[in-house]
Amino acid sequence: MNKSFTTFTRRLAAPLALAAALGFVHGSAQAEGCTKGAAVGGVTGHVAGHHGVAGAAAGCAIGHHEAKKKDKQKAESTAAAASEPSGK
């Protein structure tokens, strides 16, 4: 295989493909926390051993889970504040 093609693929084509895939996931799924988690996981997976896609998938799942936990805690604190008496 041509060395310049391999260099092009590693340095430009793969990150562009990942960015395009993340764009499609964000547009269709719109899962809260997924985009941020996928970006962080993709970079981490790439740095850790060229496993950017696996890292992006795991990051999306973790980011979505953390966002749901945050929403649940916010809802519980709002419900607790609403049930407390407001008088003196």
C-alpha positions in Angstrom: 0.0 0.0 0.0 1.2 3.5 -0.7 2.7 5.2 2.3 1.2 8.6 1.5 -2.3 7.0 1.3 -1.8 5.4 4.7 -0.7 8.7 6.2 -3.7 10.5 4.7 -6.0 7.8 6.0 -4.7 8.0 9.6 -4.3 11.7 9.8 -7.3 13.1 7.9 -9.9 10.6 6.6 -10.5 8.7 9.8 -11.1 11.7 12.0 -13.4 13.2 9.3 -15.4 10.0 9.1 -15.7 10.0 12.9 -16.9 13.6 12.9 -19.4 12.9 10.2 -20.7 9.8 12.1 -21.1 11.8 15.2 -23.0 14.5 13.3 -25.5 11.9 12.0 -25.9 10.4 15.5 -26.5 13.7 17.0 -29.1 14.7 14.4 -31.1 11.6 14.5 -30.9 10.3 18.1 -30.5 13.6 20.0 -29.7 11.7 23.2 -28.8 14.1 25.9 -25.1 13.7 26.8 -24.3 11.4 23.9 -22.5 13.9 21.7 -20.2 15.2 24.5 -19.5 11.6 25.7 -18.9 10.4 22.2 -16.4 13.1 21.5 -14.5 12.5 24.7 -14.6 8.7 24.4 -13.6 8.8 20.7 -10.5 10.9 21.5 -9.6 8.7 24.5 -10.1 5.5 22.6 -8.0 6.8 19.7 -5.1 7.8 22.1 -5.4 4.6 24.1 -4.8 2.4 21.1 -6.6 3.4 17.9 -10.0 2.3 19.1 -11.8 5.6 18.5 -15.1 4.1 17.3 -15.4 1.8 20.3 -14.5 4.7 22.6 -17.1 6.9 21.0 -19.8 4.3 21.4 -18.9 3.8 25.1 -18.6 7.5 25.7 -22.1 8.1 24.2 -23.6 5.4 26.5 -21.8 6.8 29.6 -22.7 10.4 28.7 -26.3 9.6 28.2 -26.4 7.7 31.5 -24.8 10.6 33.4 -27.2 13.1 31.8 -30.2 10.9 32.9 -28.8 10.7 36.4 -28.5 14.4 36.6 -32.0 14.9 35.3 -33.4 12.5 37.9 -31.6 14.2 40.7 -32.9 17.6 39.6 -36.4 16.2 39.4 -36.2 14.7 42.9 -34.8 17.9 44.4 -37.6 19.9 42.7 -40.2 17.5 44.0 -38.8 17.6 47.5 -38.8 21.4 47.5 -42.4 21.5 46.3 -43.6 19.1 49.0 -42.0 21.2 51.9 -44.3 23.6 53.6 -43.7 27.2 52.6 -45.3 28.9 55.5 -43.7 30.3 58.7 
